[in-house]
Structure formats: C-alpha cells, structure tokens
Amino acid sequence: MKLRNIILLAIITIQCIACESFLDIKPVGKAIPTTYSEYKALLSGGYSTQYDRSYSALLSDEASFTSTNIYYKDIYIWNTKSPDQSTQATPWVELYKSIFYANHVIKNRNDIKNGTKEAIEQLVGEAFIMRAYMHFNLANLYANQYGAADPATQKGIPIEISTAIDVNKFPKRNTLKEVYDQVVNDIEDGIKLLNINEFEKGENFRFSKVSAFGFAARVYLSMGNYEKAKEYAQKALDLNSKLEDLNSSTAIMPYKYKSVENVLAFENTFKFPYDLAVSPKLLGLYNLDNDLRIKAYYTLSNGIYKIKLGGSSVENKVSMRTSEFYLIKAESIARSNGNLDDAKAALKELLKNRLKPDYYTQRAAEINAMDKSAFIQAVFDERARELAFQGFRWFDLKRNGKPKLIKEYKGVTYTLEENDPRYIVRIPKDAVTNNPNLAE
C-alpha cells in the first residue's frame, strides 16, 4: 500500500526535526528518538505536514474561479466522474503522516527521557489532539455529515492509532460513529495532559489548552452537540477572549500568526489567491462601505476582489482564532434553546470589532430584534464573512442542509443539487487503487 510504504520509510528512518524559527523545519539527522527534545522535534514533523484548506474553498460558494489552471478547475465545478488526470488530489497522505507522527509520540510516552514530567505530558497531550484534529479533518472531507444519517451505518475513514506497519494490511473504513468516538476520546485524553494555556507568538503552531478547547467546540458543533459546543467555546474564551479591533490603525490582521486572536497557527489556509476571486454571493453578504473586513481581508483590483490571506508567507498561517469561539458560542446557545440575549451578546462582541461604529449601532439594533430562527441565520452568514477562505464554508454548508449551489465557469453553468452525493469528497484515486477497501 503506497501510504503505508511512505510511512514505513518515515518511521524506520525517522527524521528528527528542529524548529529554529517559526515552523522553519530542518532535518538534523536520522535516528530513533529517545529524548524529550527528539520527540518534540518529531511531533514538529506532524505540525509541518501541510493540510491545504484551499480545497474546500474551491468546492464551496465563496470563490469565483476563472483561470484555465487544470489542476483545480474540476474541483471547482465538482467534476468527480471524469476529472482531468492533472487535477490536484485532495489531502489524504498528508493528514495520515501527521497522525503517524502523533502515534509514535503517544506509543512511546513512557519511554521519553531527559524531560520534565510537565513538558512530556504537554507533548503527549499535543499528540492526542493532533491525532484527533487530523482524523476529524479527514472525516469532514471524505464522509457524510455527522447526524445526517445514523453515524453507526455511515462509512467514515480508516482510524489509525498504531505505529505498527504491515504493508500487507489494507485497513477498512471505520464507521463515522467510530471515527468521531475516537476523535472525542483523543480530545479528552489530550486535554487532561495539556498544561500550557497558550503559547507565545512564534510557538503558537503547537496545541495548547485554549486551542484544544476551541477544537473541542468545533467538533461538538459539527456533531450537533450544542451544549458541549457552548461549554468548550466558553472554556476557550475564558483563556483568551481578545479580538483585533479593525477600527484601530494598529490592528494586526487576524489571519496573521502574531495577532492576539490567532491561537493556533500551523496550516496554510489559502495557497493560490492569484487564481481565485471573491464570489458575488459571498461579496453580497458584506456591507461594502461599512464592514472593515472588506479592506482587511481583500484587495480590490480592476473591479475584482482578491484574497489577501494565505500564499507562501509564514506570517499568514492560521488554524484557529478567538473569533470562531464567539461564533460557536452564539450559535450553540441559540440552537440549544439557551438565553438568546447571551447568544446575541457574543455575536455583537465580535461585530463591534469588525464594523464601523455607526453601522455597528445599526446592526446591533437589528440583531436585538431578531427571533431565534433569524438569529441563527445571521450567525451562519456571519461565519461566511468572518471565516471566509479559511476552510470552514464547505463544512458549514454540509452541516446546514447541503443546499443547492450554482456556479459558472467559462460560460457554462454547473449545479450541485441539494443533498448532492458530491458533498462527500471522493477519496483520492491513488489511495483507492492501493487499497480497494477504501472504495465507496
């Protein structure tokens, strides 16, 4: 199996890696790790394995793609039956590589030498959260939405929790329930071990308590467990509730790792802004004159809005921000029949840092007058505005009824029907070829 051969080679010749600067990953030798510093370097390999969340932006309704770039065209138009052979494969091996790095730390946690008890526990806690994070991302892409049908009968993705490599083994797809049970168990195990509330900027590519709480809230929101989502969103906010005020001339853009609200920064969220523009649908959700995110997140050129975040700059790495916590708190309170005023307060706290003052006053009054249904829709739209091009929109569409989407490319109209099977991304062809058990 191709994936397992890759991982077998990686484990046998484990490359210990050092972080000399922010995610500046460089090999420093080939040896089986024994010490804390070596295992820390090993886990950094998991952090440096990039999961490019641009793919989901192509699938969703937030982007307009006009390029003739054959690597991404078929992703954009949902052509899963006969894509060009040059079409860029969606992430698969990359995520499992990170899982195997994490597994190696977890398996050998009692044998790690030359580290304090607190440092080793923090490292192992990070490994548990990393394993959960990657399994969750895989399930989000390649499986049905949790709760759309009985998760015990839905195909998920293979769970990998072992470092034992058997090239003759062809793992089957676990059920979606089994995958999410594993994710939740790993989150719980990881949180028990983490002892750093939040890393300083430059080290915030590592999981801490605040990002673990935030990730738990993200998972529970996806599962529709709104009480748990609310609980963990609040736990995250208790550790960091800071937001960049875009009204201030000194604000650091929230998608930069140095921002006060960027609590986890190891992923490239957007790789090719030169090929994509903001879709008319997404642009229509903003008040172009009064929403400060228009100038903060986009650049206008020849009448076309392009995306600022992402690219090759290490400055723009972002995996989780405090703004997401406010949005999860607002939605989960409303959906769990909590105090709607508390939900509205969470949303307004975010908006006062994103809108011009006069418009915020107007928008706050509109929010105050909303009933539950209108407010939940307002949060959904706000997620589209605030989290645009950061790998959320496709999954928000999946968990909110898989609505009908229509796109145009080179004068041809393409439609993704409501509840279309193509909302579940196909596992890459090479992976299925090497392991028939992955077939649909």
Secondary structure, DSSP 4 states (H G I P E B T S, - for coil): -HHHHHHHHHHHT-EEEEESSTT-EEEEEE----BHHHHHHHHHHHHHS---THHHHHHSSSEEE----TTTHHHHTT--SS--TTSPPPSSHHHHHHHHHHHHHHHTGGG-BSS-HHHHHHHHHHHHHHHHHHHHHHHHHHSPPTTSS-TTTSB-----------TT--PPPPBHHHHHHHHHHHHHHHHHH---S-PPTTTTTS--HHHHHHHHHHHHHHHT-HHHHHHHHHHHHHH------TTSTTPPPTTSTTSTTEEE------S-GGGEEE-HHHHTTS-TTTBTHHHHHEEEETTEEEE-S-TT-GGG--SEEHHHHHHHHHHHHHHTT--HHHHHHHHHHHHTTTB-HHHHHHHHHHHHT--HHHHHHHHHHHHHHHTTTTT-HHHHHHHTT---EEEEETTEEEEE-TT-GGGSPPPPHHHHHH-GGG--
